[in-house]
């Protein structure tokens, strides 16, 4: 049932112009960044090239991709539950033979499916260079894994905020605020402390640089589970009142 | 007839305020049960509990022999629900929406298409399959809501205000559809419109402030009411004092409506009237119309 719900969710959004406009804009931005990075790298003197081209792409192209994900995810998630509550379409699911956890996971994977092109776009652009040069494919794979984990985290946050409010704009504002807070927590906090650990940039940076630490993967998955758990609890509470 | 739905002592509180007092409901194949009551009486809350959208604070609901709380998924497969506001995705066409509904109810692709065509035909939607839902009239949107409720061929169909916003011709069509659905299923519908319930249902539950004030069959008199005419004009109190009588209502001049105690015999009443020498002119069993029952129930006293 999760697969069916995810598929229906994906189809519903893909029928709207919103998904296509966001895809087109993202492709333009990332292509611009890709070409800019490439041009800057080619223009460098050999002695100035401390990092390889793949590292430059990892930092700049995948860095911008993280910003794009930050912007598009709340737009995709804000309507998922809040509008369903407001328009009454949530009843369609809650009165069908679908459990609360399946509803939540179905919507969650539906949004992830929508984000898949955004997440794979930087890797796709980078791989166009393989005909002319040798790239560190492991680094690109690690950075793509980082983007996937980031989209998983943003989606879990966005869905939770969407459950909290029946107003999509409020849900989006909340998701932006919380995501931004998680990106700023490592500033002005003691390195090695819990709040510092709670910020995602350092975890994502490792993956951007091709360093796959199980601790970083665990960080994203733990936070995802935390927000999905909160979402489940709110949905169940809604039924019980 | 098999019992499709059995609710026992179903109740619901919101923030420690009891909004639905303990309620018993049974539904069998062929039944069209109407929930009648003014706005805010608890009809929608009861319906949401019956379809599993809202957990009851107490009591049980069995659907097809399974407990809705213990085994929600098999129970919900047997239920089709149309909420007060049809759960429509306005940016989809009717075909897309109904296909998604069938798919989410576990049907495979070919079954989805068959179910979609069947429900469209039942609800008179053949001509609007490719139109966007938001561009349909309210009547058509209501029919799309009905179509999604029956697309998976449920045994129990729960309809919250199904004729709300429809024109008279559409109301007649929906009534016919409900009757045809009830031939092989059980239907529960709610309304605050008396003629709606009277025209469609064979049983009724009247609600007032979350309390069941009347529950019974519409086709037979549930209350032992008699209209009596007397030559003399005795005081109401004297008639009420007769042993088989529970209440008396003065209709006009020498005519009264008398309600007898449960199990009391009207022959006993006539014997006592003759003994008193009041001169019995008329003693007619009176079937309360739904309107009388509704007014009796909602303006004080149980019928």
HADDOCK unambig.tbl for C-alpha pairs under 7 A between the chains (distance, minus, plus):
assign (segid A and resid 4 and name CA) (segid B and resid 104 and name CA) 6.42 0.50 0.50
assign (segid A and resid 5 and name CA) (segid B and resid 104 and name CA) 6.60 0.50 0.50
assign (segid A and resid 8 and name CA) (segid B and resid 100 and name CA) 6.53 0.50 0.50
assign (segid A and resid 87 and name CA) (segid B and resid 87 and name CA) 6.96 0.50 0.50
assign (segid A and resid 88 and name CA) (segid B and resid 85 and name CA) 6.59 0.50 0.50
assign (segid A and resid 88 and name CA) (segid B and resid 87 and name CA) 5.17 0.50 0.50
assign (segid A and resid 89 and name CA) (segid B and resid 87 and name CA) 4.12 0.50 0.50
assign (segid A and resid 89 and name CA) (segid B and resid 88 and name CA) 6.03 0.50 0.50
assign (segid A and resid 91 and name CA) (segid B and resid 53 and name CA) 6.68 0.50 0.50
assign (segid A and resid 91 and name CA) (segid B and resid 87 and name CA) 6.67 0.50 0.50
assign (segid A and resid 92 and name CA) (segid B and resid 87 and name CA) 5.93 0.50 0.50
assign (segid A and resid 94 and name CA) (segid B and resid 53 and name CA) 5.36 0.50 0.50
assign (segid A and resid 95 and name CA) (segid B and resid 51 and name CA) 5.74 0.50 0.50
assign (segid A and resid 95 and name CA) (segid B and resid 52 and name CA) 5.74 0.50 0.50
assign (segid A and resid 95 and name CA) (segid B and resid 53 and name CA) 5.21 0.50 0.50
assign (segid A and resid 95 and name CA) (segid B and resid 76 and name CA) 6.52 0.50 0.50
assign (segid A and resid 95 and name CA) (segid B and resid 81 and name CA) 6.92 0.50 0.50
assign (segid A and resid 96 and name CA) (segid B and resid 76 and name CA) 5.68 0.50 0.50
assign (segid A and resid 96 and name CA) (segid B and resid 77 and name CA) 6.73 0.50 0.50
assign (segid A and resid 96 and name CA) (segid B and resid 105 and name CA) 6.63 0.50 0.50
assign (segid A and resid 97 and name CA) (segid B and resid 73 and name CA) 4.53 0.50 0.50
assign (segid A and resid 97 and name CA) (segid B and resid 74 and name CA) 6.97 0.50 0.50
assign (segid A and resid 97 and name CA) (segid B and resid 76 and name CA) 4.97 0.50 0.50
assign (segid A and resid 97 and name CA) (segid B and resid 77 and name CA) 5.49 0.50 0.50
assign (segid A and resid 97 and name CA) (segid B and resid 105 and name CA) 6.69 0.50 0.50
assign (segid A and resid 98 and name CA) (segid B and resid 73 and name CA) 6.60 0.50 0.50
assign (segid A and resid 239 and name CA) (segid B and resid 53 and name CA) 6.32 0.50 0.50
assign (segid A and resid 239 and name CA) (segid B and resid 54 and name CA) 4.79 0.50 0.50
assign (segid A and resid 239 and name CA) (segid B and resid 55 and name CA) 5.77 0.50 0.50
assign (segid A and resid 240 and name CA) (segid B and resid 54 and name CA) 6.19 0.50 0.50
assign (segid A and resid 240 and name CA) (segid B and resid 55 and name CA) 4.98 0.50 0.50
assign (segid A and resid 241 and name CA) (segid B and resid 14 and name CA) 6.84 0.50 0.50
